[in-house]
Amino acid sequence: MKEESLKRKDRIKTPEGRLGVLIPGIGGAVSTTFIAGVELVRRGLGEPVGSLTQLGTIRLGKRFEHRSPKIREFVPLASLDDLVFGGWDLYEANCYEAANYARVLKREHVEPIRDFLGGIVPMKAVFDRRFVRNLDGTHVKEGQDLRRHVDSLKEDIHRFKKENGLERCVMIWCGSTEIHLTPEAIHQSPDALQDAVESNHEKIAPSMLYALAALESGIPFINGAPNLTIDIPAMVELAKQMNVPIAGKDFKTGQTLMKTILAPGLKSRMLGLEGWYSTNILGNRDGLVLDDKDSFKTKEESKLSVLEYILQPHLYPTLYKNYYHKVTINYYPPRGDNKEGWDCIDIFGWLGYPMQIKLDFLCRDSILAAPLILDLVLLTDLAQRVGMSGIQEWLSFFFKSPMHKENLYPEHDIFIQLMKLKNTLRYLMGEEQITHFGLDYYMNGEAE
Ligand SMILES: NC(=O)c1ccc[n+]([C@@H]2O[C@H](COP(=O)([O-])OP(=O)(O)OC[C@H]3O[C@@H](n4cnc5c(N)ncnc54)[C@H](O)[C@@H]3O)[C@@H](O)[C@H]2O)c1
């Protein structure tokens, strides 16, 4: 294992040149908060709080060795100075106007970089209102020919790379949540998917066309929304064929972040759960989109699955067999991007005695999502340079519904996800895995 990973380390291509970040939904709250944040950090006007790659460290070797480099010094990641942003939106506002519309960042953060943000202008989107009913922008490509749409997106990518002198690109979907789709025969193989695109099949969502354009261009694709998009055998297979990594789905922020922090703790102490009631009020454009029941269904599925996998009722029927789990999102414009998530958690302890936990998280959705985009872009670019292709399960840490191989269940526990991520980095760099075994420190008086 060590030899193999050492060889892998030698094969990692150094991140030379500039890295393009291609964003469908570039005019959104999350995208503009991310882009503005990176620029502010580059100018020394802000700190990348929440970013594992920028602030996180990784322990190497035994505890007495005291080796804990920063992750960005340990693995060869692209530098923030080398990131170049481009993307698509169905509203033609540039990123300065869009950031002001989103009202996530204060004037004191937007005005100093007004020229920079104003220079990022969205390309025309591939959009179909059947998939996002509550939006109606006009900055969209004409016609209904899906293959032509894919080719047009590929031309956009090609032009963007050329104009900016880019070596590499990563595409990350930060567009709206599309209506709920279930995988069908057309989603099962690359050929079936291509046929469906040629025949303009009604179950091909716009996000899938962006993903196809990326994969066919040899560019990794990350899905920040709960949309089906790449979570189908056809895309997984295509990514393998094109030797390109893919990752998803749905950024883990806010309420689900809290759930995957709390639930593993309750389970580790063998405390039972009777019910978990989660509700949110949210007033941004994402909230408006999720006000449509079919878009909400996509989100709801993503949010509900978390507890089931963490608590494993089939292994712990006494504690988790019949718990009631409910998630709602209410669109409430006055709250804007500052979501409020309430959780009422009914637990029980020794002899079944009931207890309650109430959690009120007054969070800022896009502030929580922005660092995840940065980390995902940098780590997926690393995966590409290492030669990893297909599903990147080690990036589960960042997602509400981590993609996983068929016949494996997803890992939702945030602490296991972090260990998985760090061990993957150690593996890539030829370092020993850290299992936290620890008994070896006490054997024969000293560690081996
Ligand atoms: N903020 C969070 O904490 C968080 C967490 C998880 C997932 N997400 C997801 O991230 C996405 C973005 O969230 P947001 O708050 O920025 O929403 P937003 O509504 O502010 O931005 C989405 C943008 O996507 C654009 N868009 C929609 N369809 C498009 C298409 N086909 N092509 C190009 N652009 C398109 C919209 O015009 C809009 O500007 C949503 O899907 C949301 O569910 C956000």
The ligand as a Tripos MOL2 file, in Angstrom:
@<TRIPOS>MOLECULE
LIG
   44    48     1     0     0
SMALL
NO_CHARGES

@<TRIPOS>ATOM
      1 N1        -26.5890   28.2050    0.4060 N.am      1 LIG1
      2 C1        -26.5300   27.0240    0.8870 C.2       1 LIG1
      3 O1        -26.2710   26.8320    2.0420 O.2       1 LIG1
      4 C2        -26.7630   25.8530   -0.0090 C.ar      1 LIG1
      5 C3        -26.5970   24.5950    0.5380 C.ar      1 LIG1
      6 C4        -26.7860   23.4830   -0.2680 C.ar      1 LIG1
      7 C5        -27.1300   23.6360   -1.5820 C.ar      1 LIG1
      8 N2        -27.3250   24.8780   -2.0790 N.ar      1 LIG1
      9 C6        -27.7500   24.9530   -3.4580 C.3       1 LIG1
     10 O2        -26.9140   25.8220   -4.1710 O.3       1 LIG1
     11 C7        -27.6770   26.3770   -5.2320 C.3       1 LIG1
     12 C8        -27.4800   27.8800   -5.2520 C.3       1 LIG1
     13 O3        -28.0290   28.4590   -4.0760 O.3       1 LIG1
     14 P1        -28.2140   30.0410   -3.9950 P.3       1 LIG1
     15 O4        -28.6710   30.3590   -2.6300 O.co2     1 LIG1
     16 O5        -27.0280   30.7150   -4.5450 O.co2     1 LIG1
     17 O6        -29.4400   30.2350   -4.9940 O.3       1 LIG1
     18 P2        -29.7120   31.4770   -5.9570 P.3       1 LIG1
     19 O7        -31.1430   31.3210   -6.3780 O.co2     1 LIG1
     20 O8        -29.2870   32.7540   -5.3530 O.co2     1 LIG1
     21 O9        -28.7460   31.2000   -7.1840 O.3       1 LIG1
     22 C9        -28.9740   30.2400   -8.1560 C.3       1 LIG1
     23 C10       -28.6670   30.8700   -9.4830 C.3       1 LIG1
     24 O10       -28.7480   29.8570  -10.4930 O.3       1 LIG1
     25 C11       -29.2880   30.4430  -11.6310 C.3       1 LIG1
     26 N3        -29.7450   29.3520  -12.4820 N.ar      1 LIG1
     27 C12       -30.8150   28.5360  -12.3170 C.ar      1 LIG1
     28 N4        -30.8880   27.6480  -13.3300 N.ar      1 LIG1
     29 C13       -29.8120   27.8850  -14.1310 C.ar      1 LIG1
     30 C14       -29.3420   27.2980  -15.3260 C.ar      1 LIG1
     31 N5        -29.9980   26.2900  -15.8970 N.pl3     1 LIG1
     32 N6        -28.2070   27.7980  -15.8810 N.ar      1 LIG1
     33 C15       -27.5380   28.8310  -15.3040 C.ar      1 LIG1
     34 N7        -27.9660   29.4490  -14.1720 N.ar      1 LIG1
     35 C16       -29.0850   28.9650  -13.5950 C.ar      1 LIG1
     36 C17       -30.3650   31.3700  -11.1130 C.3       1 LIG1
     37 O11       -30.6970   32.3660  -12.0550 O.3       1 LIG1
     38 C18       -29.6620   31.9610   -9.8840 C.3       1 LIG1
     39 O12       -28.9710   33.1530  -10.1760 O.3       1 LIG1
     40 C19       -29.1240   25.9460   -5.0290 C.3       1 LIG1
     41 O13       -29.4120   24.8290   -5.8360 O.3       1 LIG1
     42 C20       -29.1300   25.5540   -3.5950 C.3       1 LIG1
     43 O14       -30.1240   24.5920   -3.2980 O.3       1 LIG1
     44 C21       -27.1390   25.9900   -1.3370 C.ar      1 LIG1
@<TRIPOS>BOND
     1     1     2 1
     2     2     3 2
     3     2     4 1
     4     4     5 ar
     5     4    44 ar
     6     5     6 ar
     7     6     7 ar
     8     7     8 ar
     9     8     9 1
    10     8    44 ar
    11     9    10 1
    12     9    42 1
    13    10    11 1
    14    11    12 1
    15    11    40 1
    16    12    13 1
    17    13    14 1
    18    14    15 2
    19    14    16 1
    20    14    17 1
    21    17    18 1
    22    18    19 2
    23    18    20 1
    24    18    21 1
    25    21    22 1
    26    22    23 1
    27    23    24 1
    28    23    38 1
    29    24    25 1
    30    25    26 1
    31    25    36 1
    32    26    27 ar
    33    26    35 ar
    34    27    28 ar
    35    28    29 ar
    36    29    30 ar
    37    29    35 ar
    38    30    31 1
    39    30    32 ar
    40    32    33 ar
    41    33    34 ar
    42    34    35 ar
    43    36    37 1
    44    36    38 1
    45    38    39 1
    46    40    41 1
    47    40    42 1
    48    42    43 1
@<TRIPOS>SUBSTRUCTURE
     1 LIG1         1 GROUP 0 **** ****
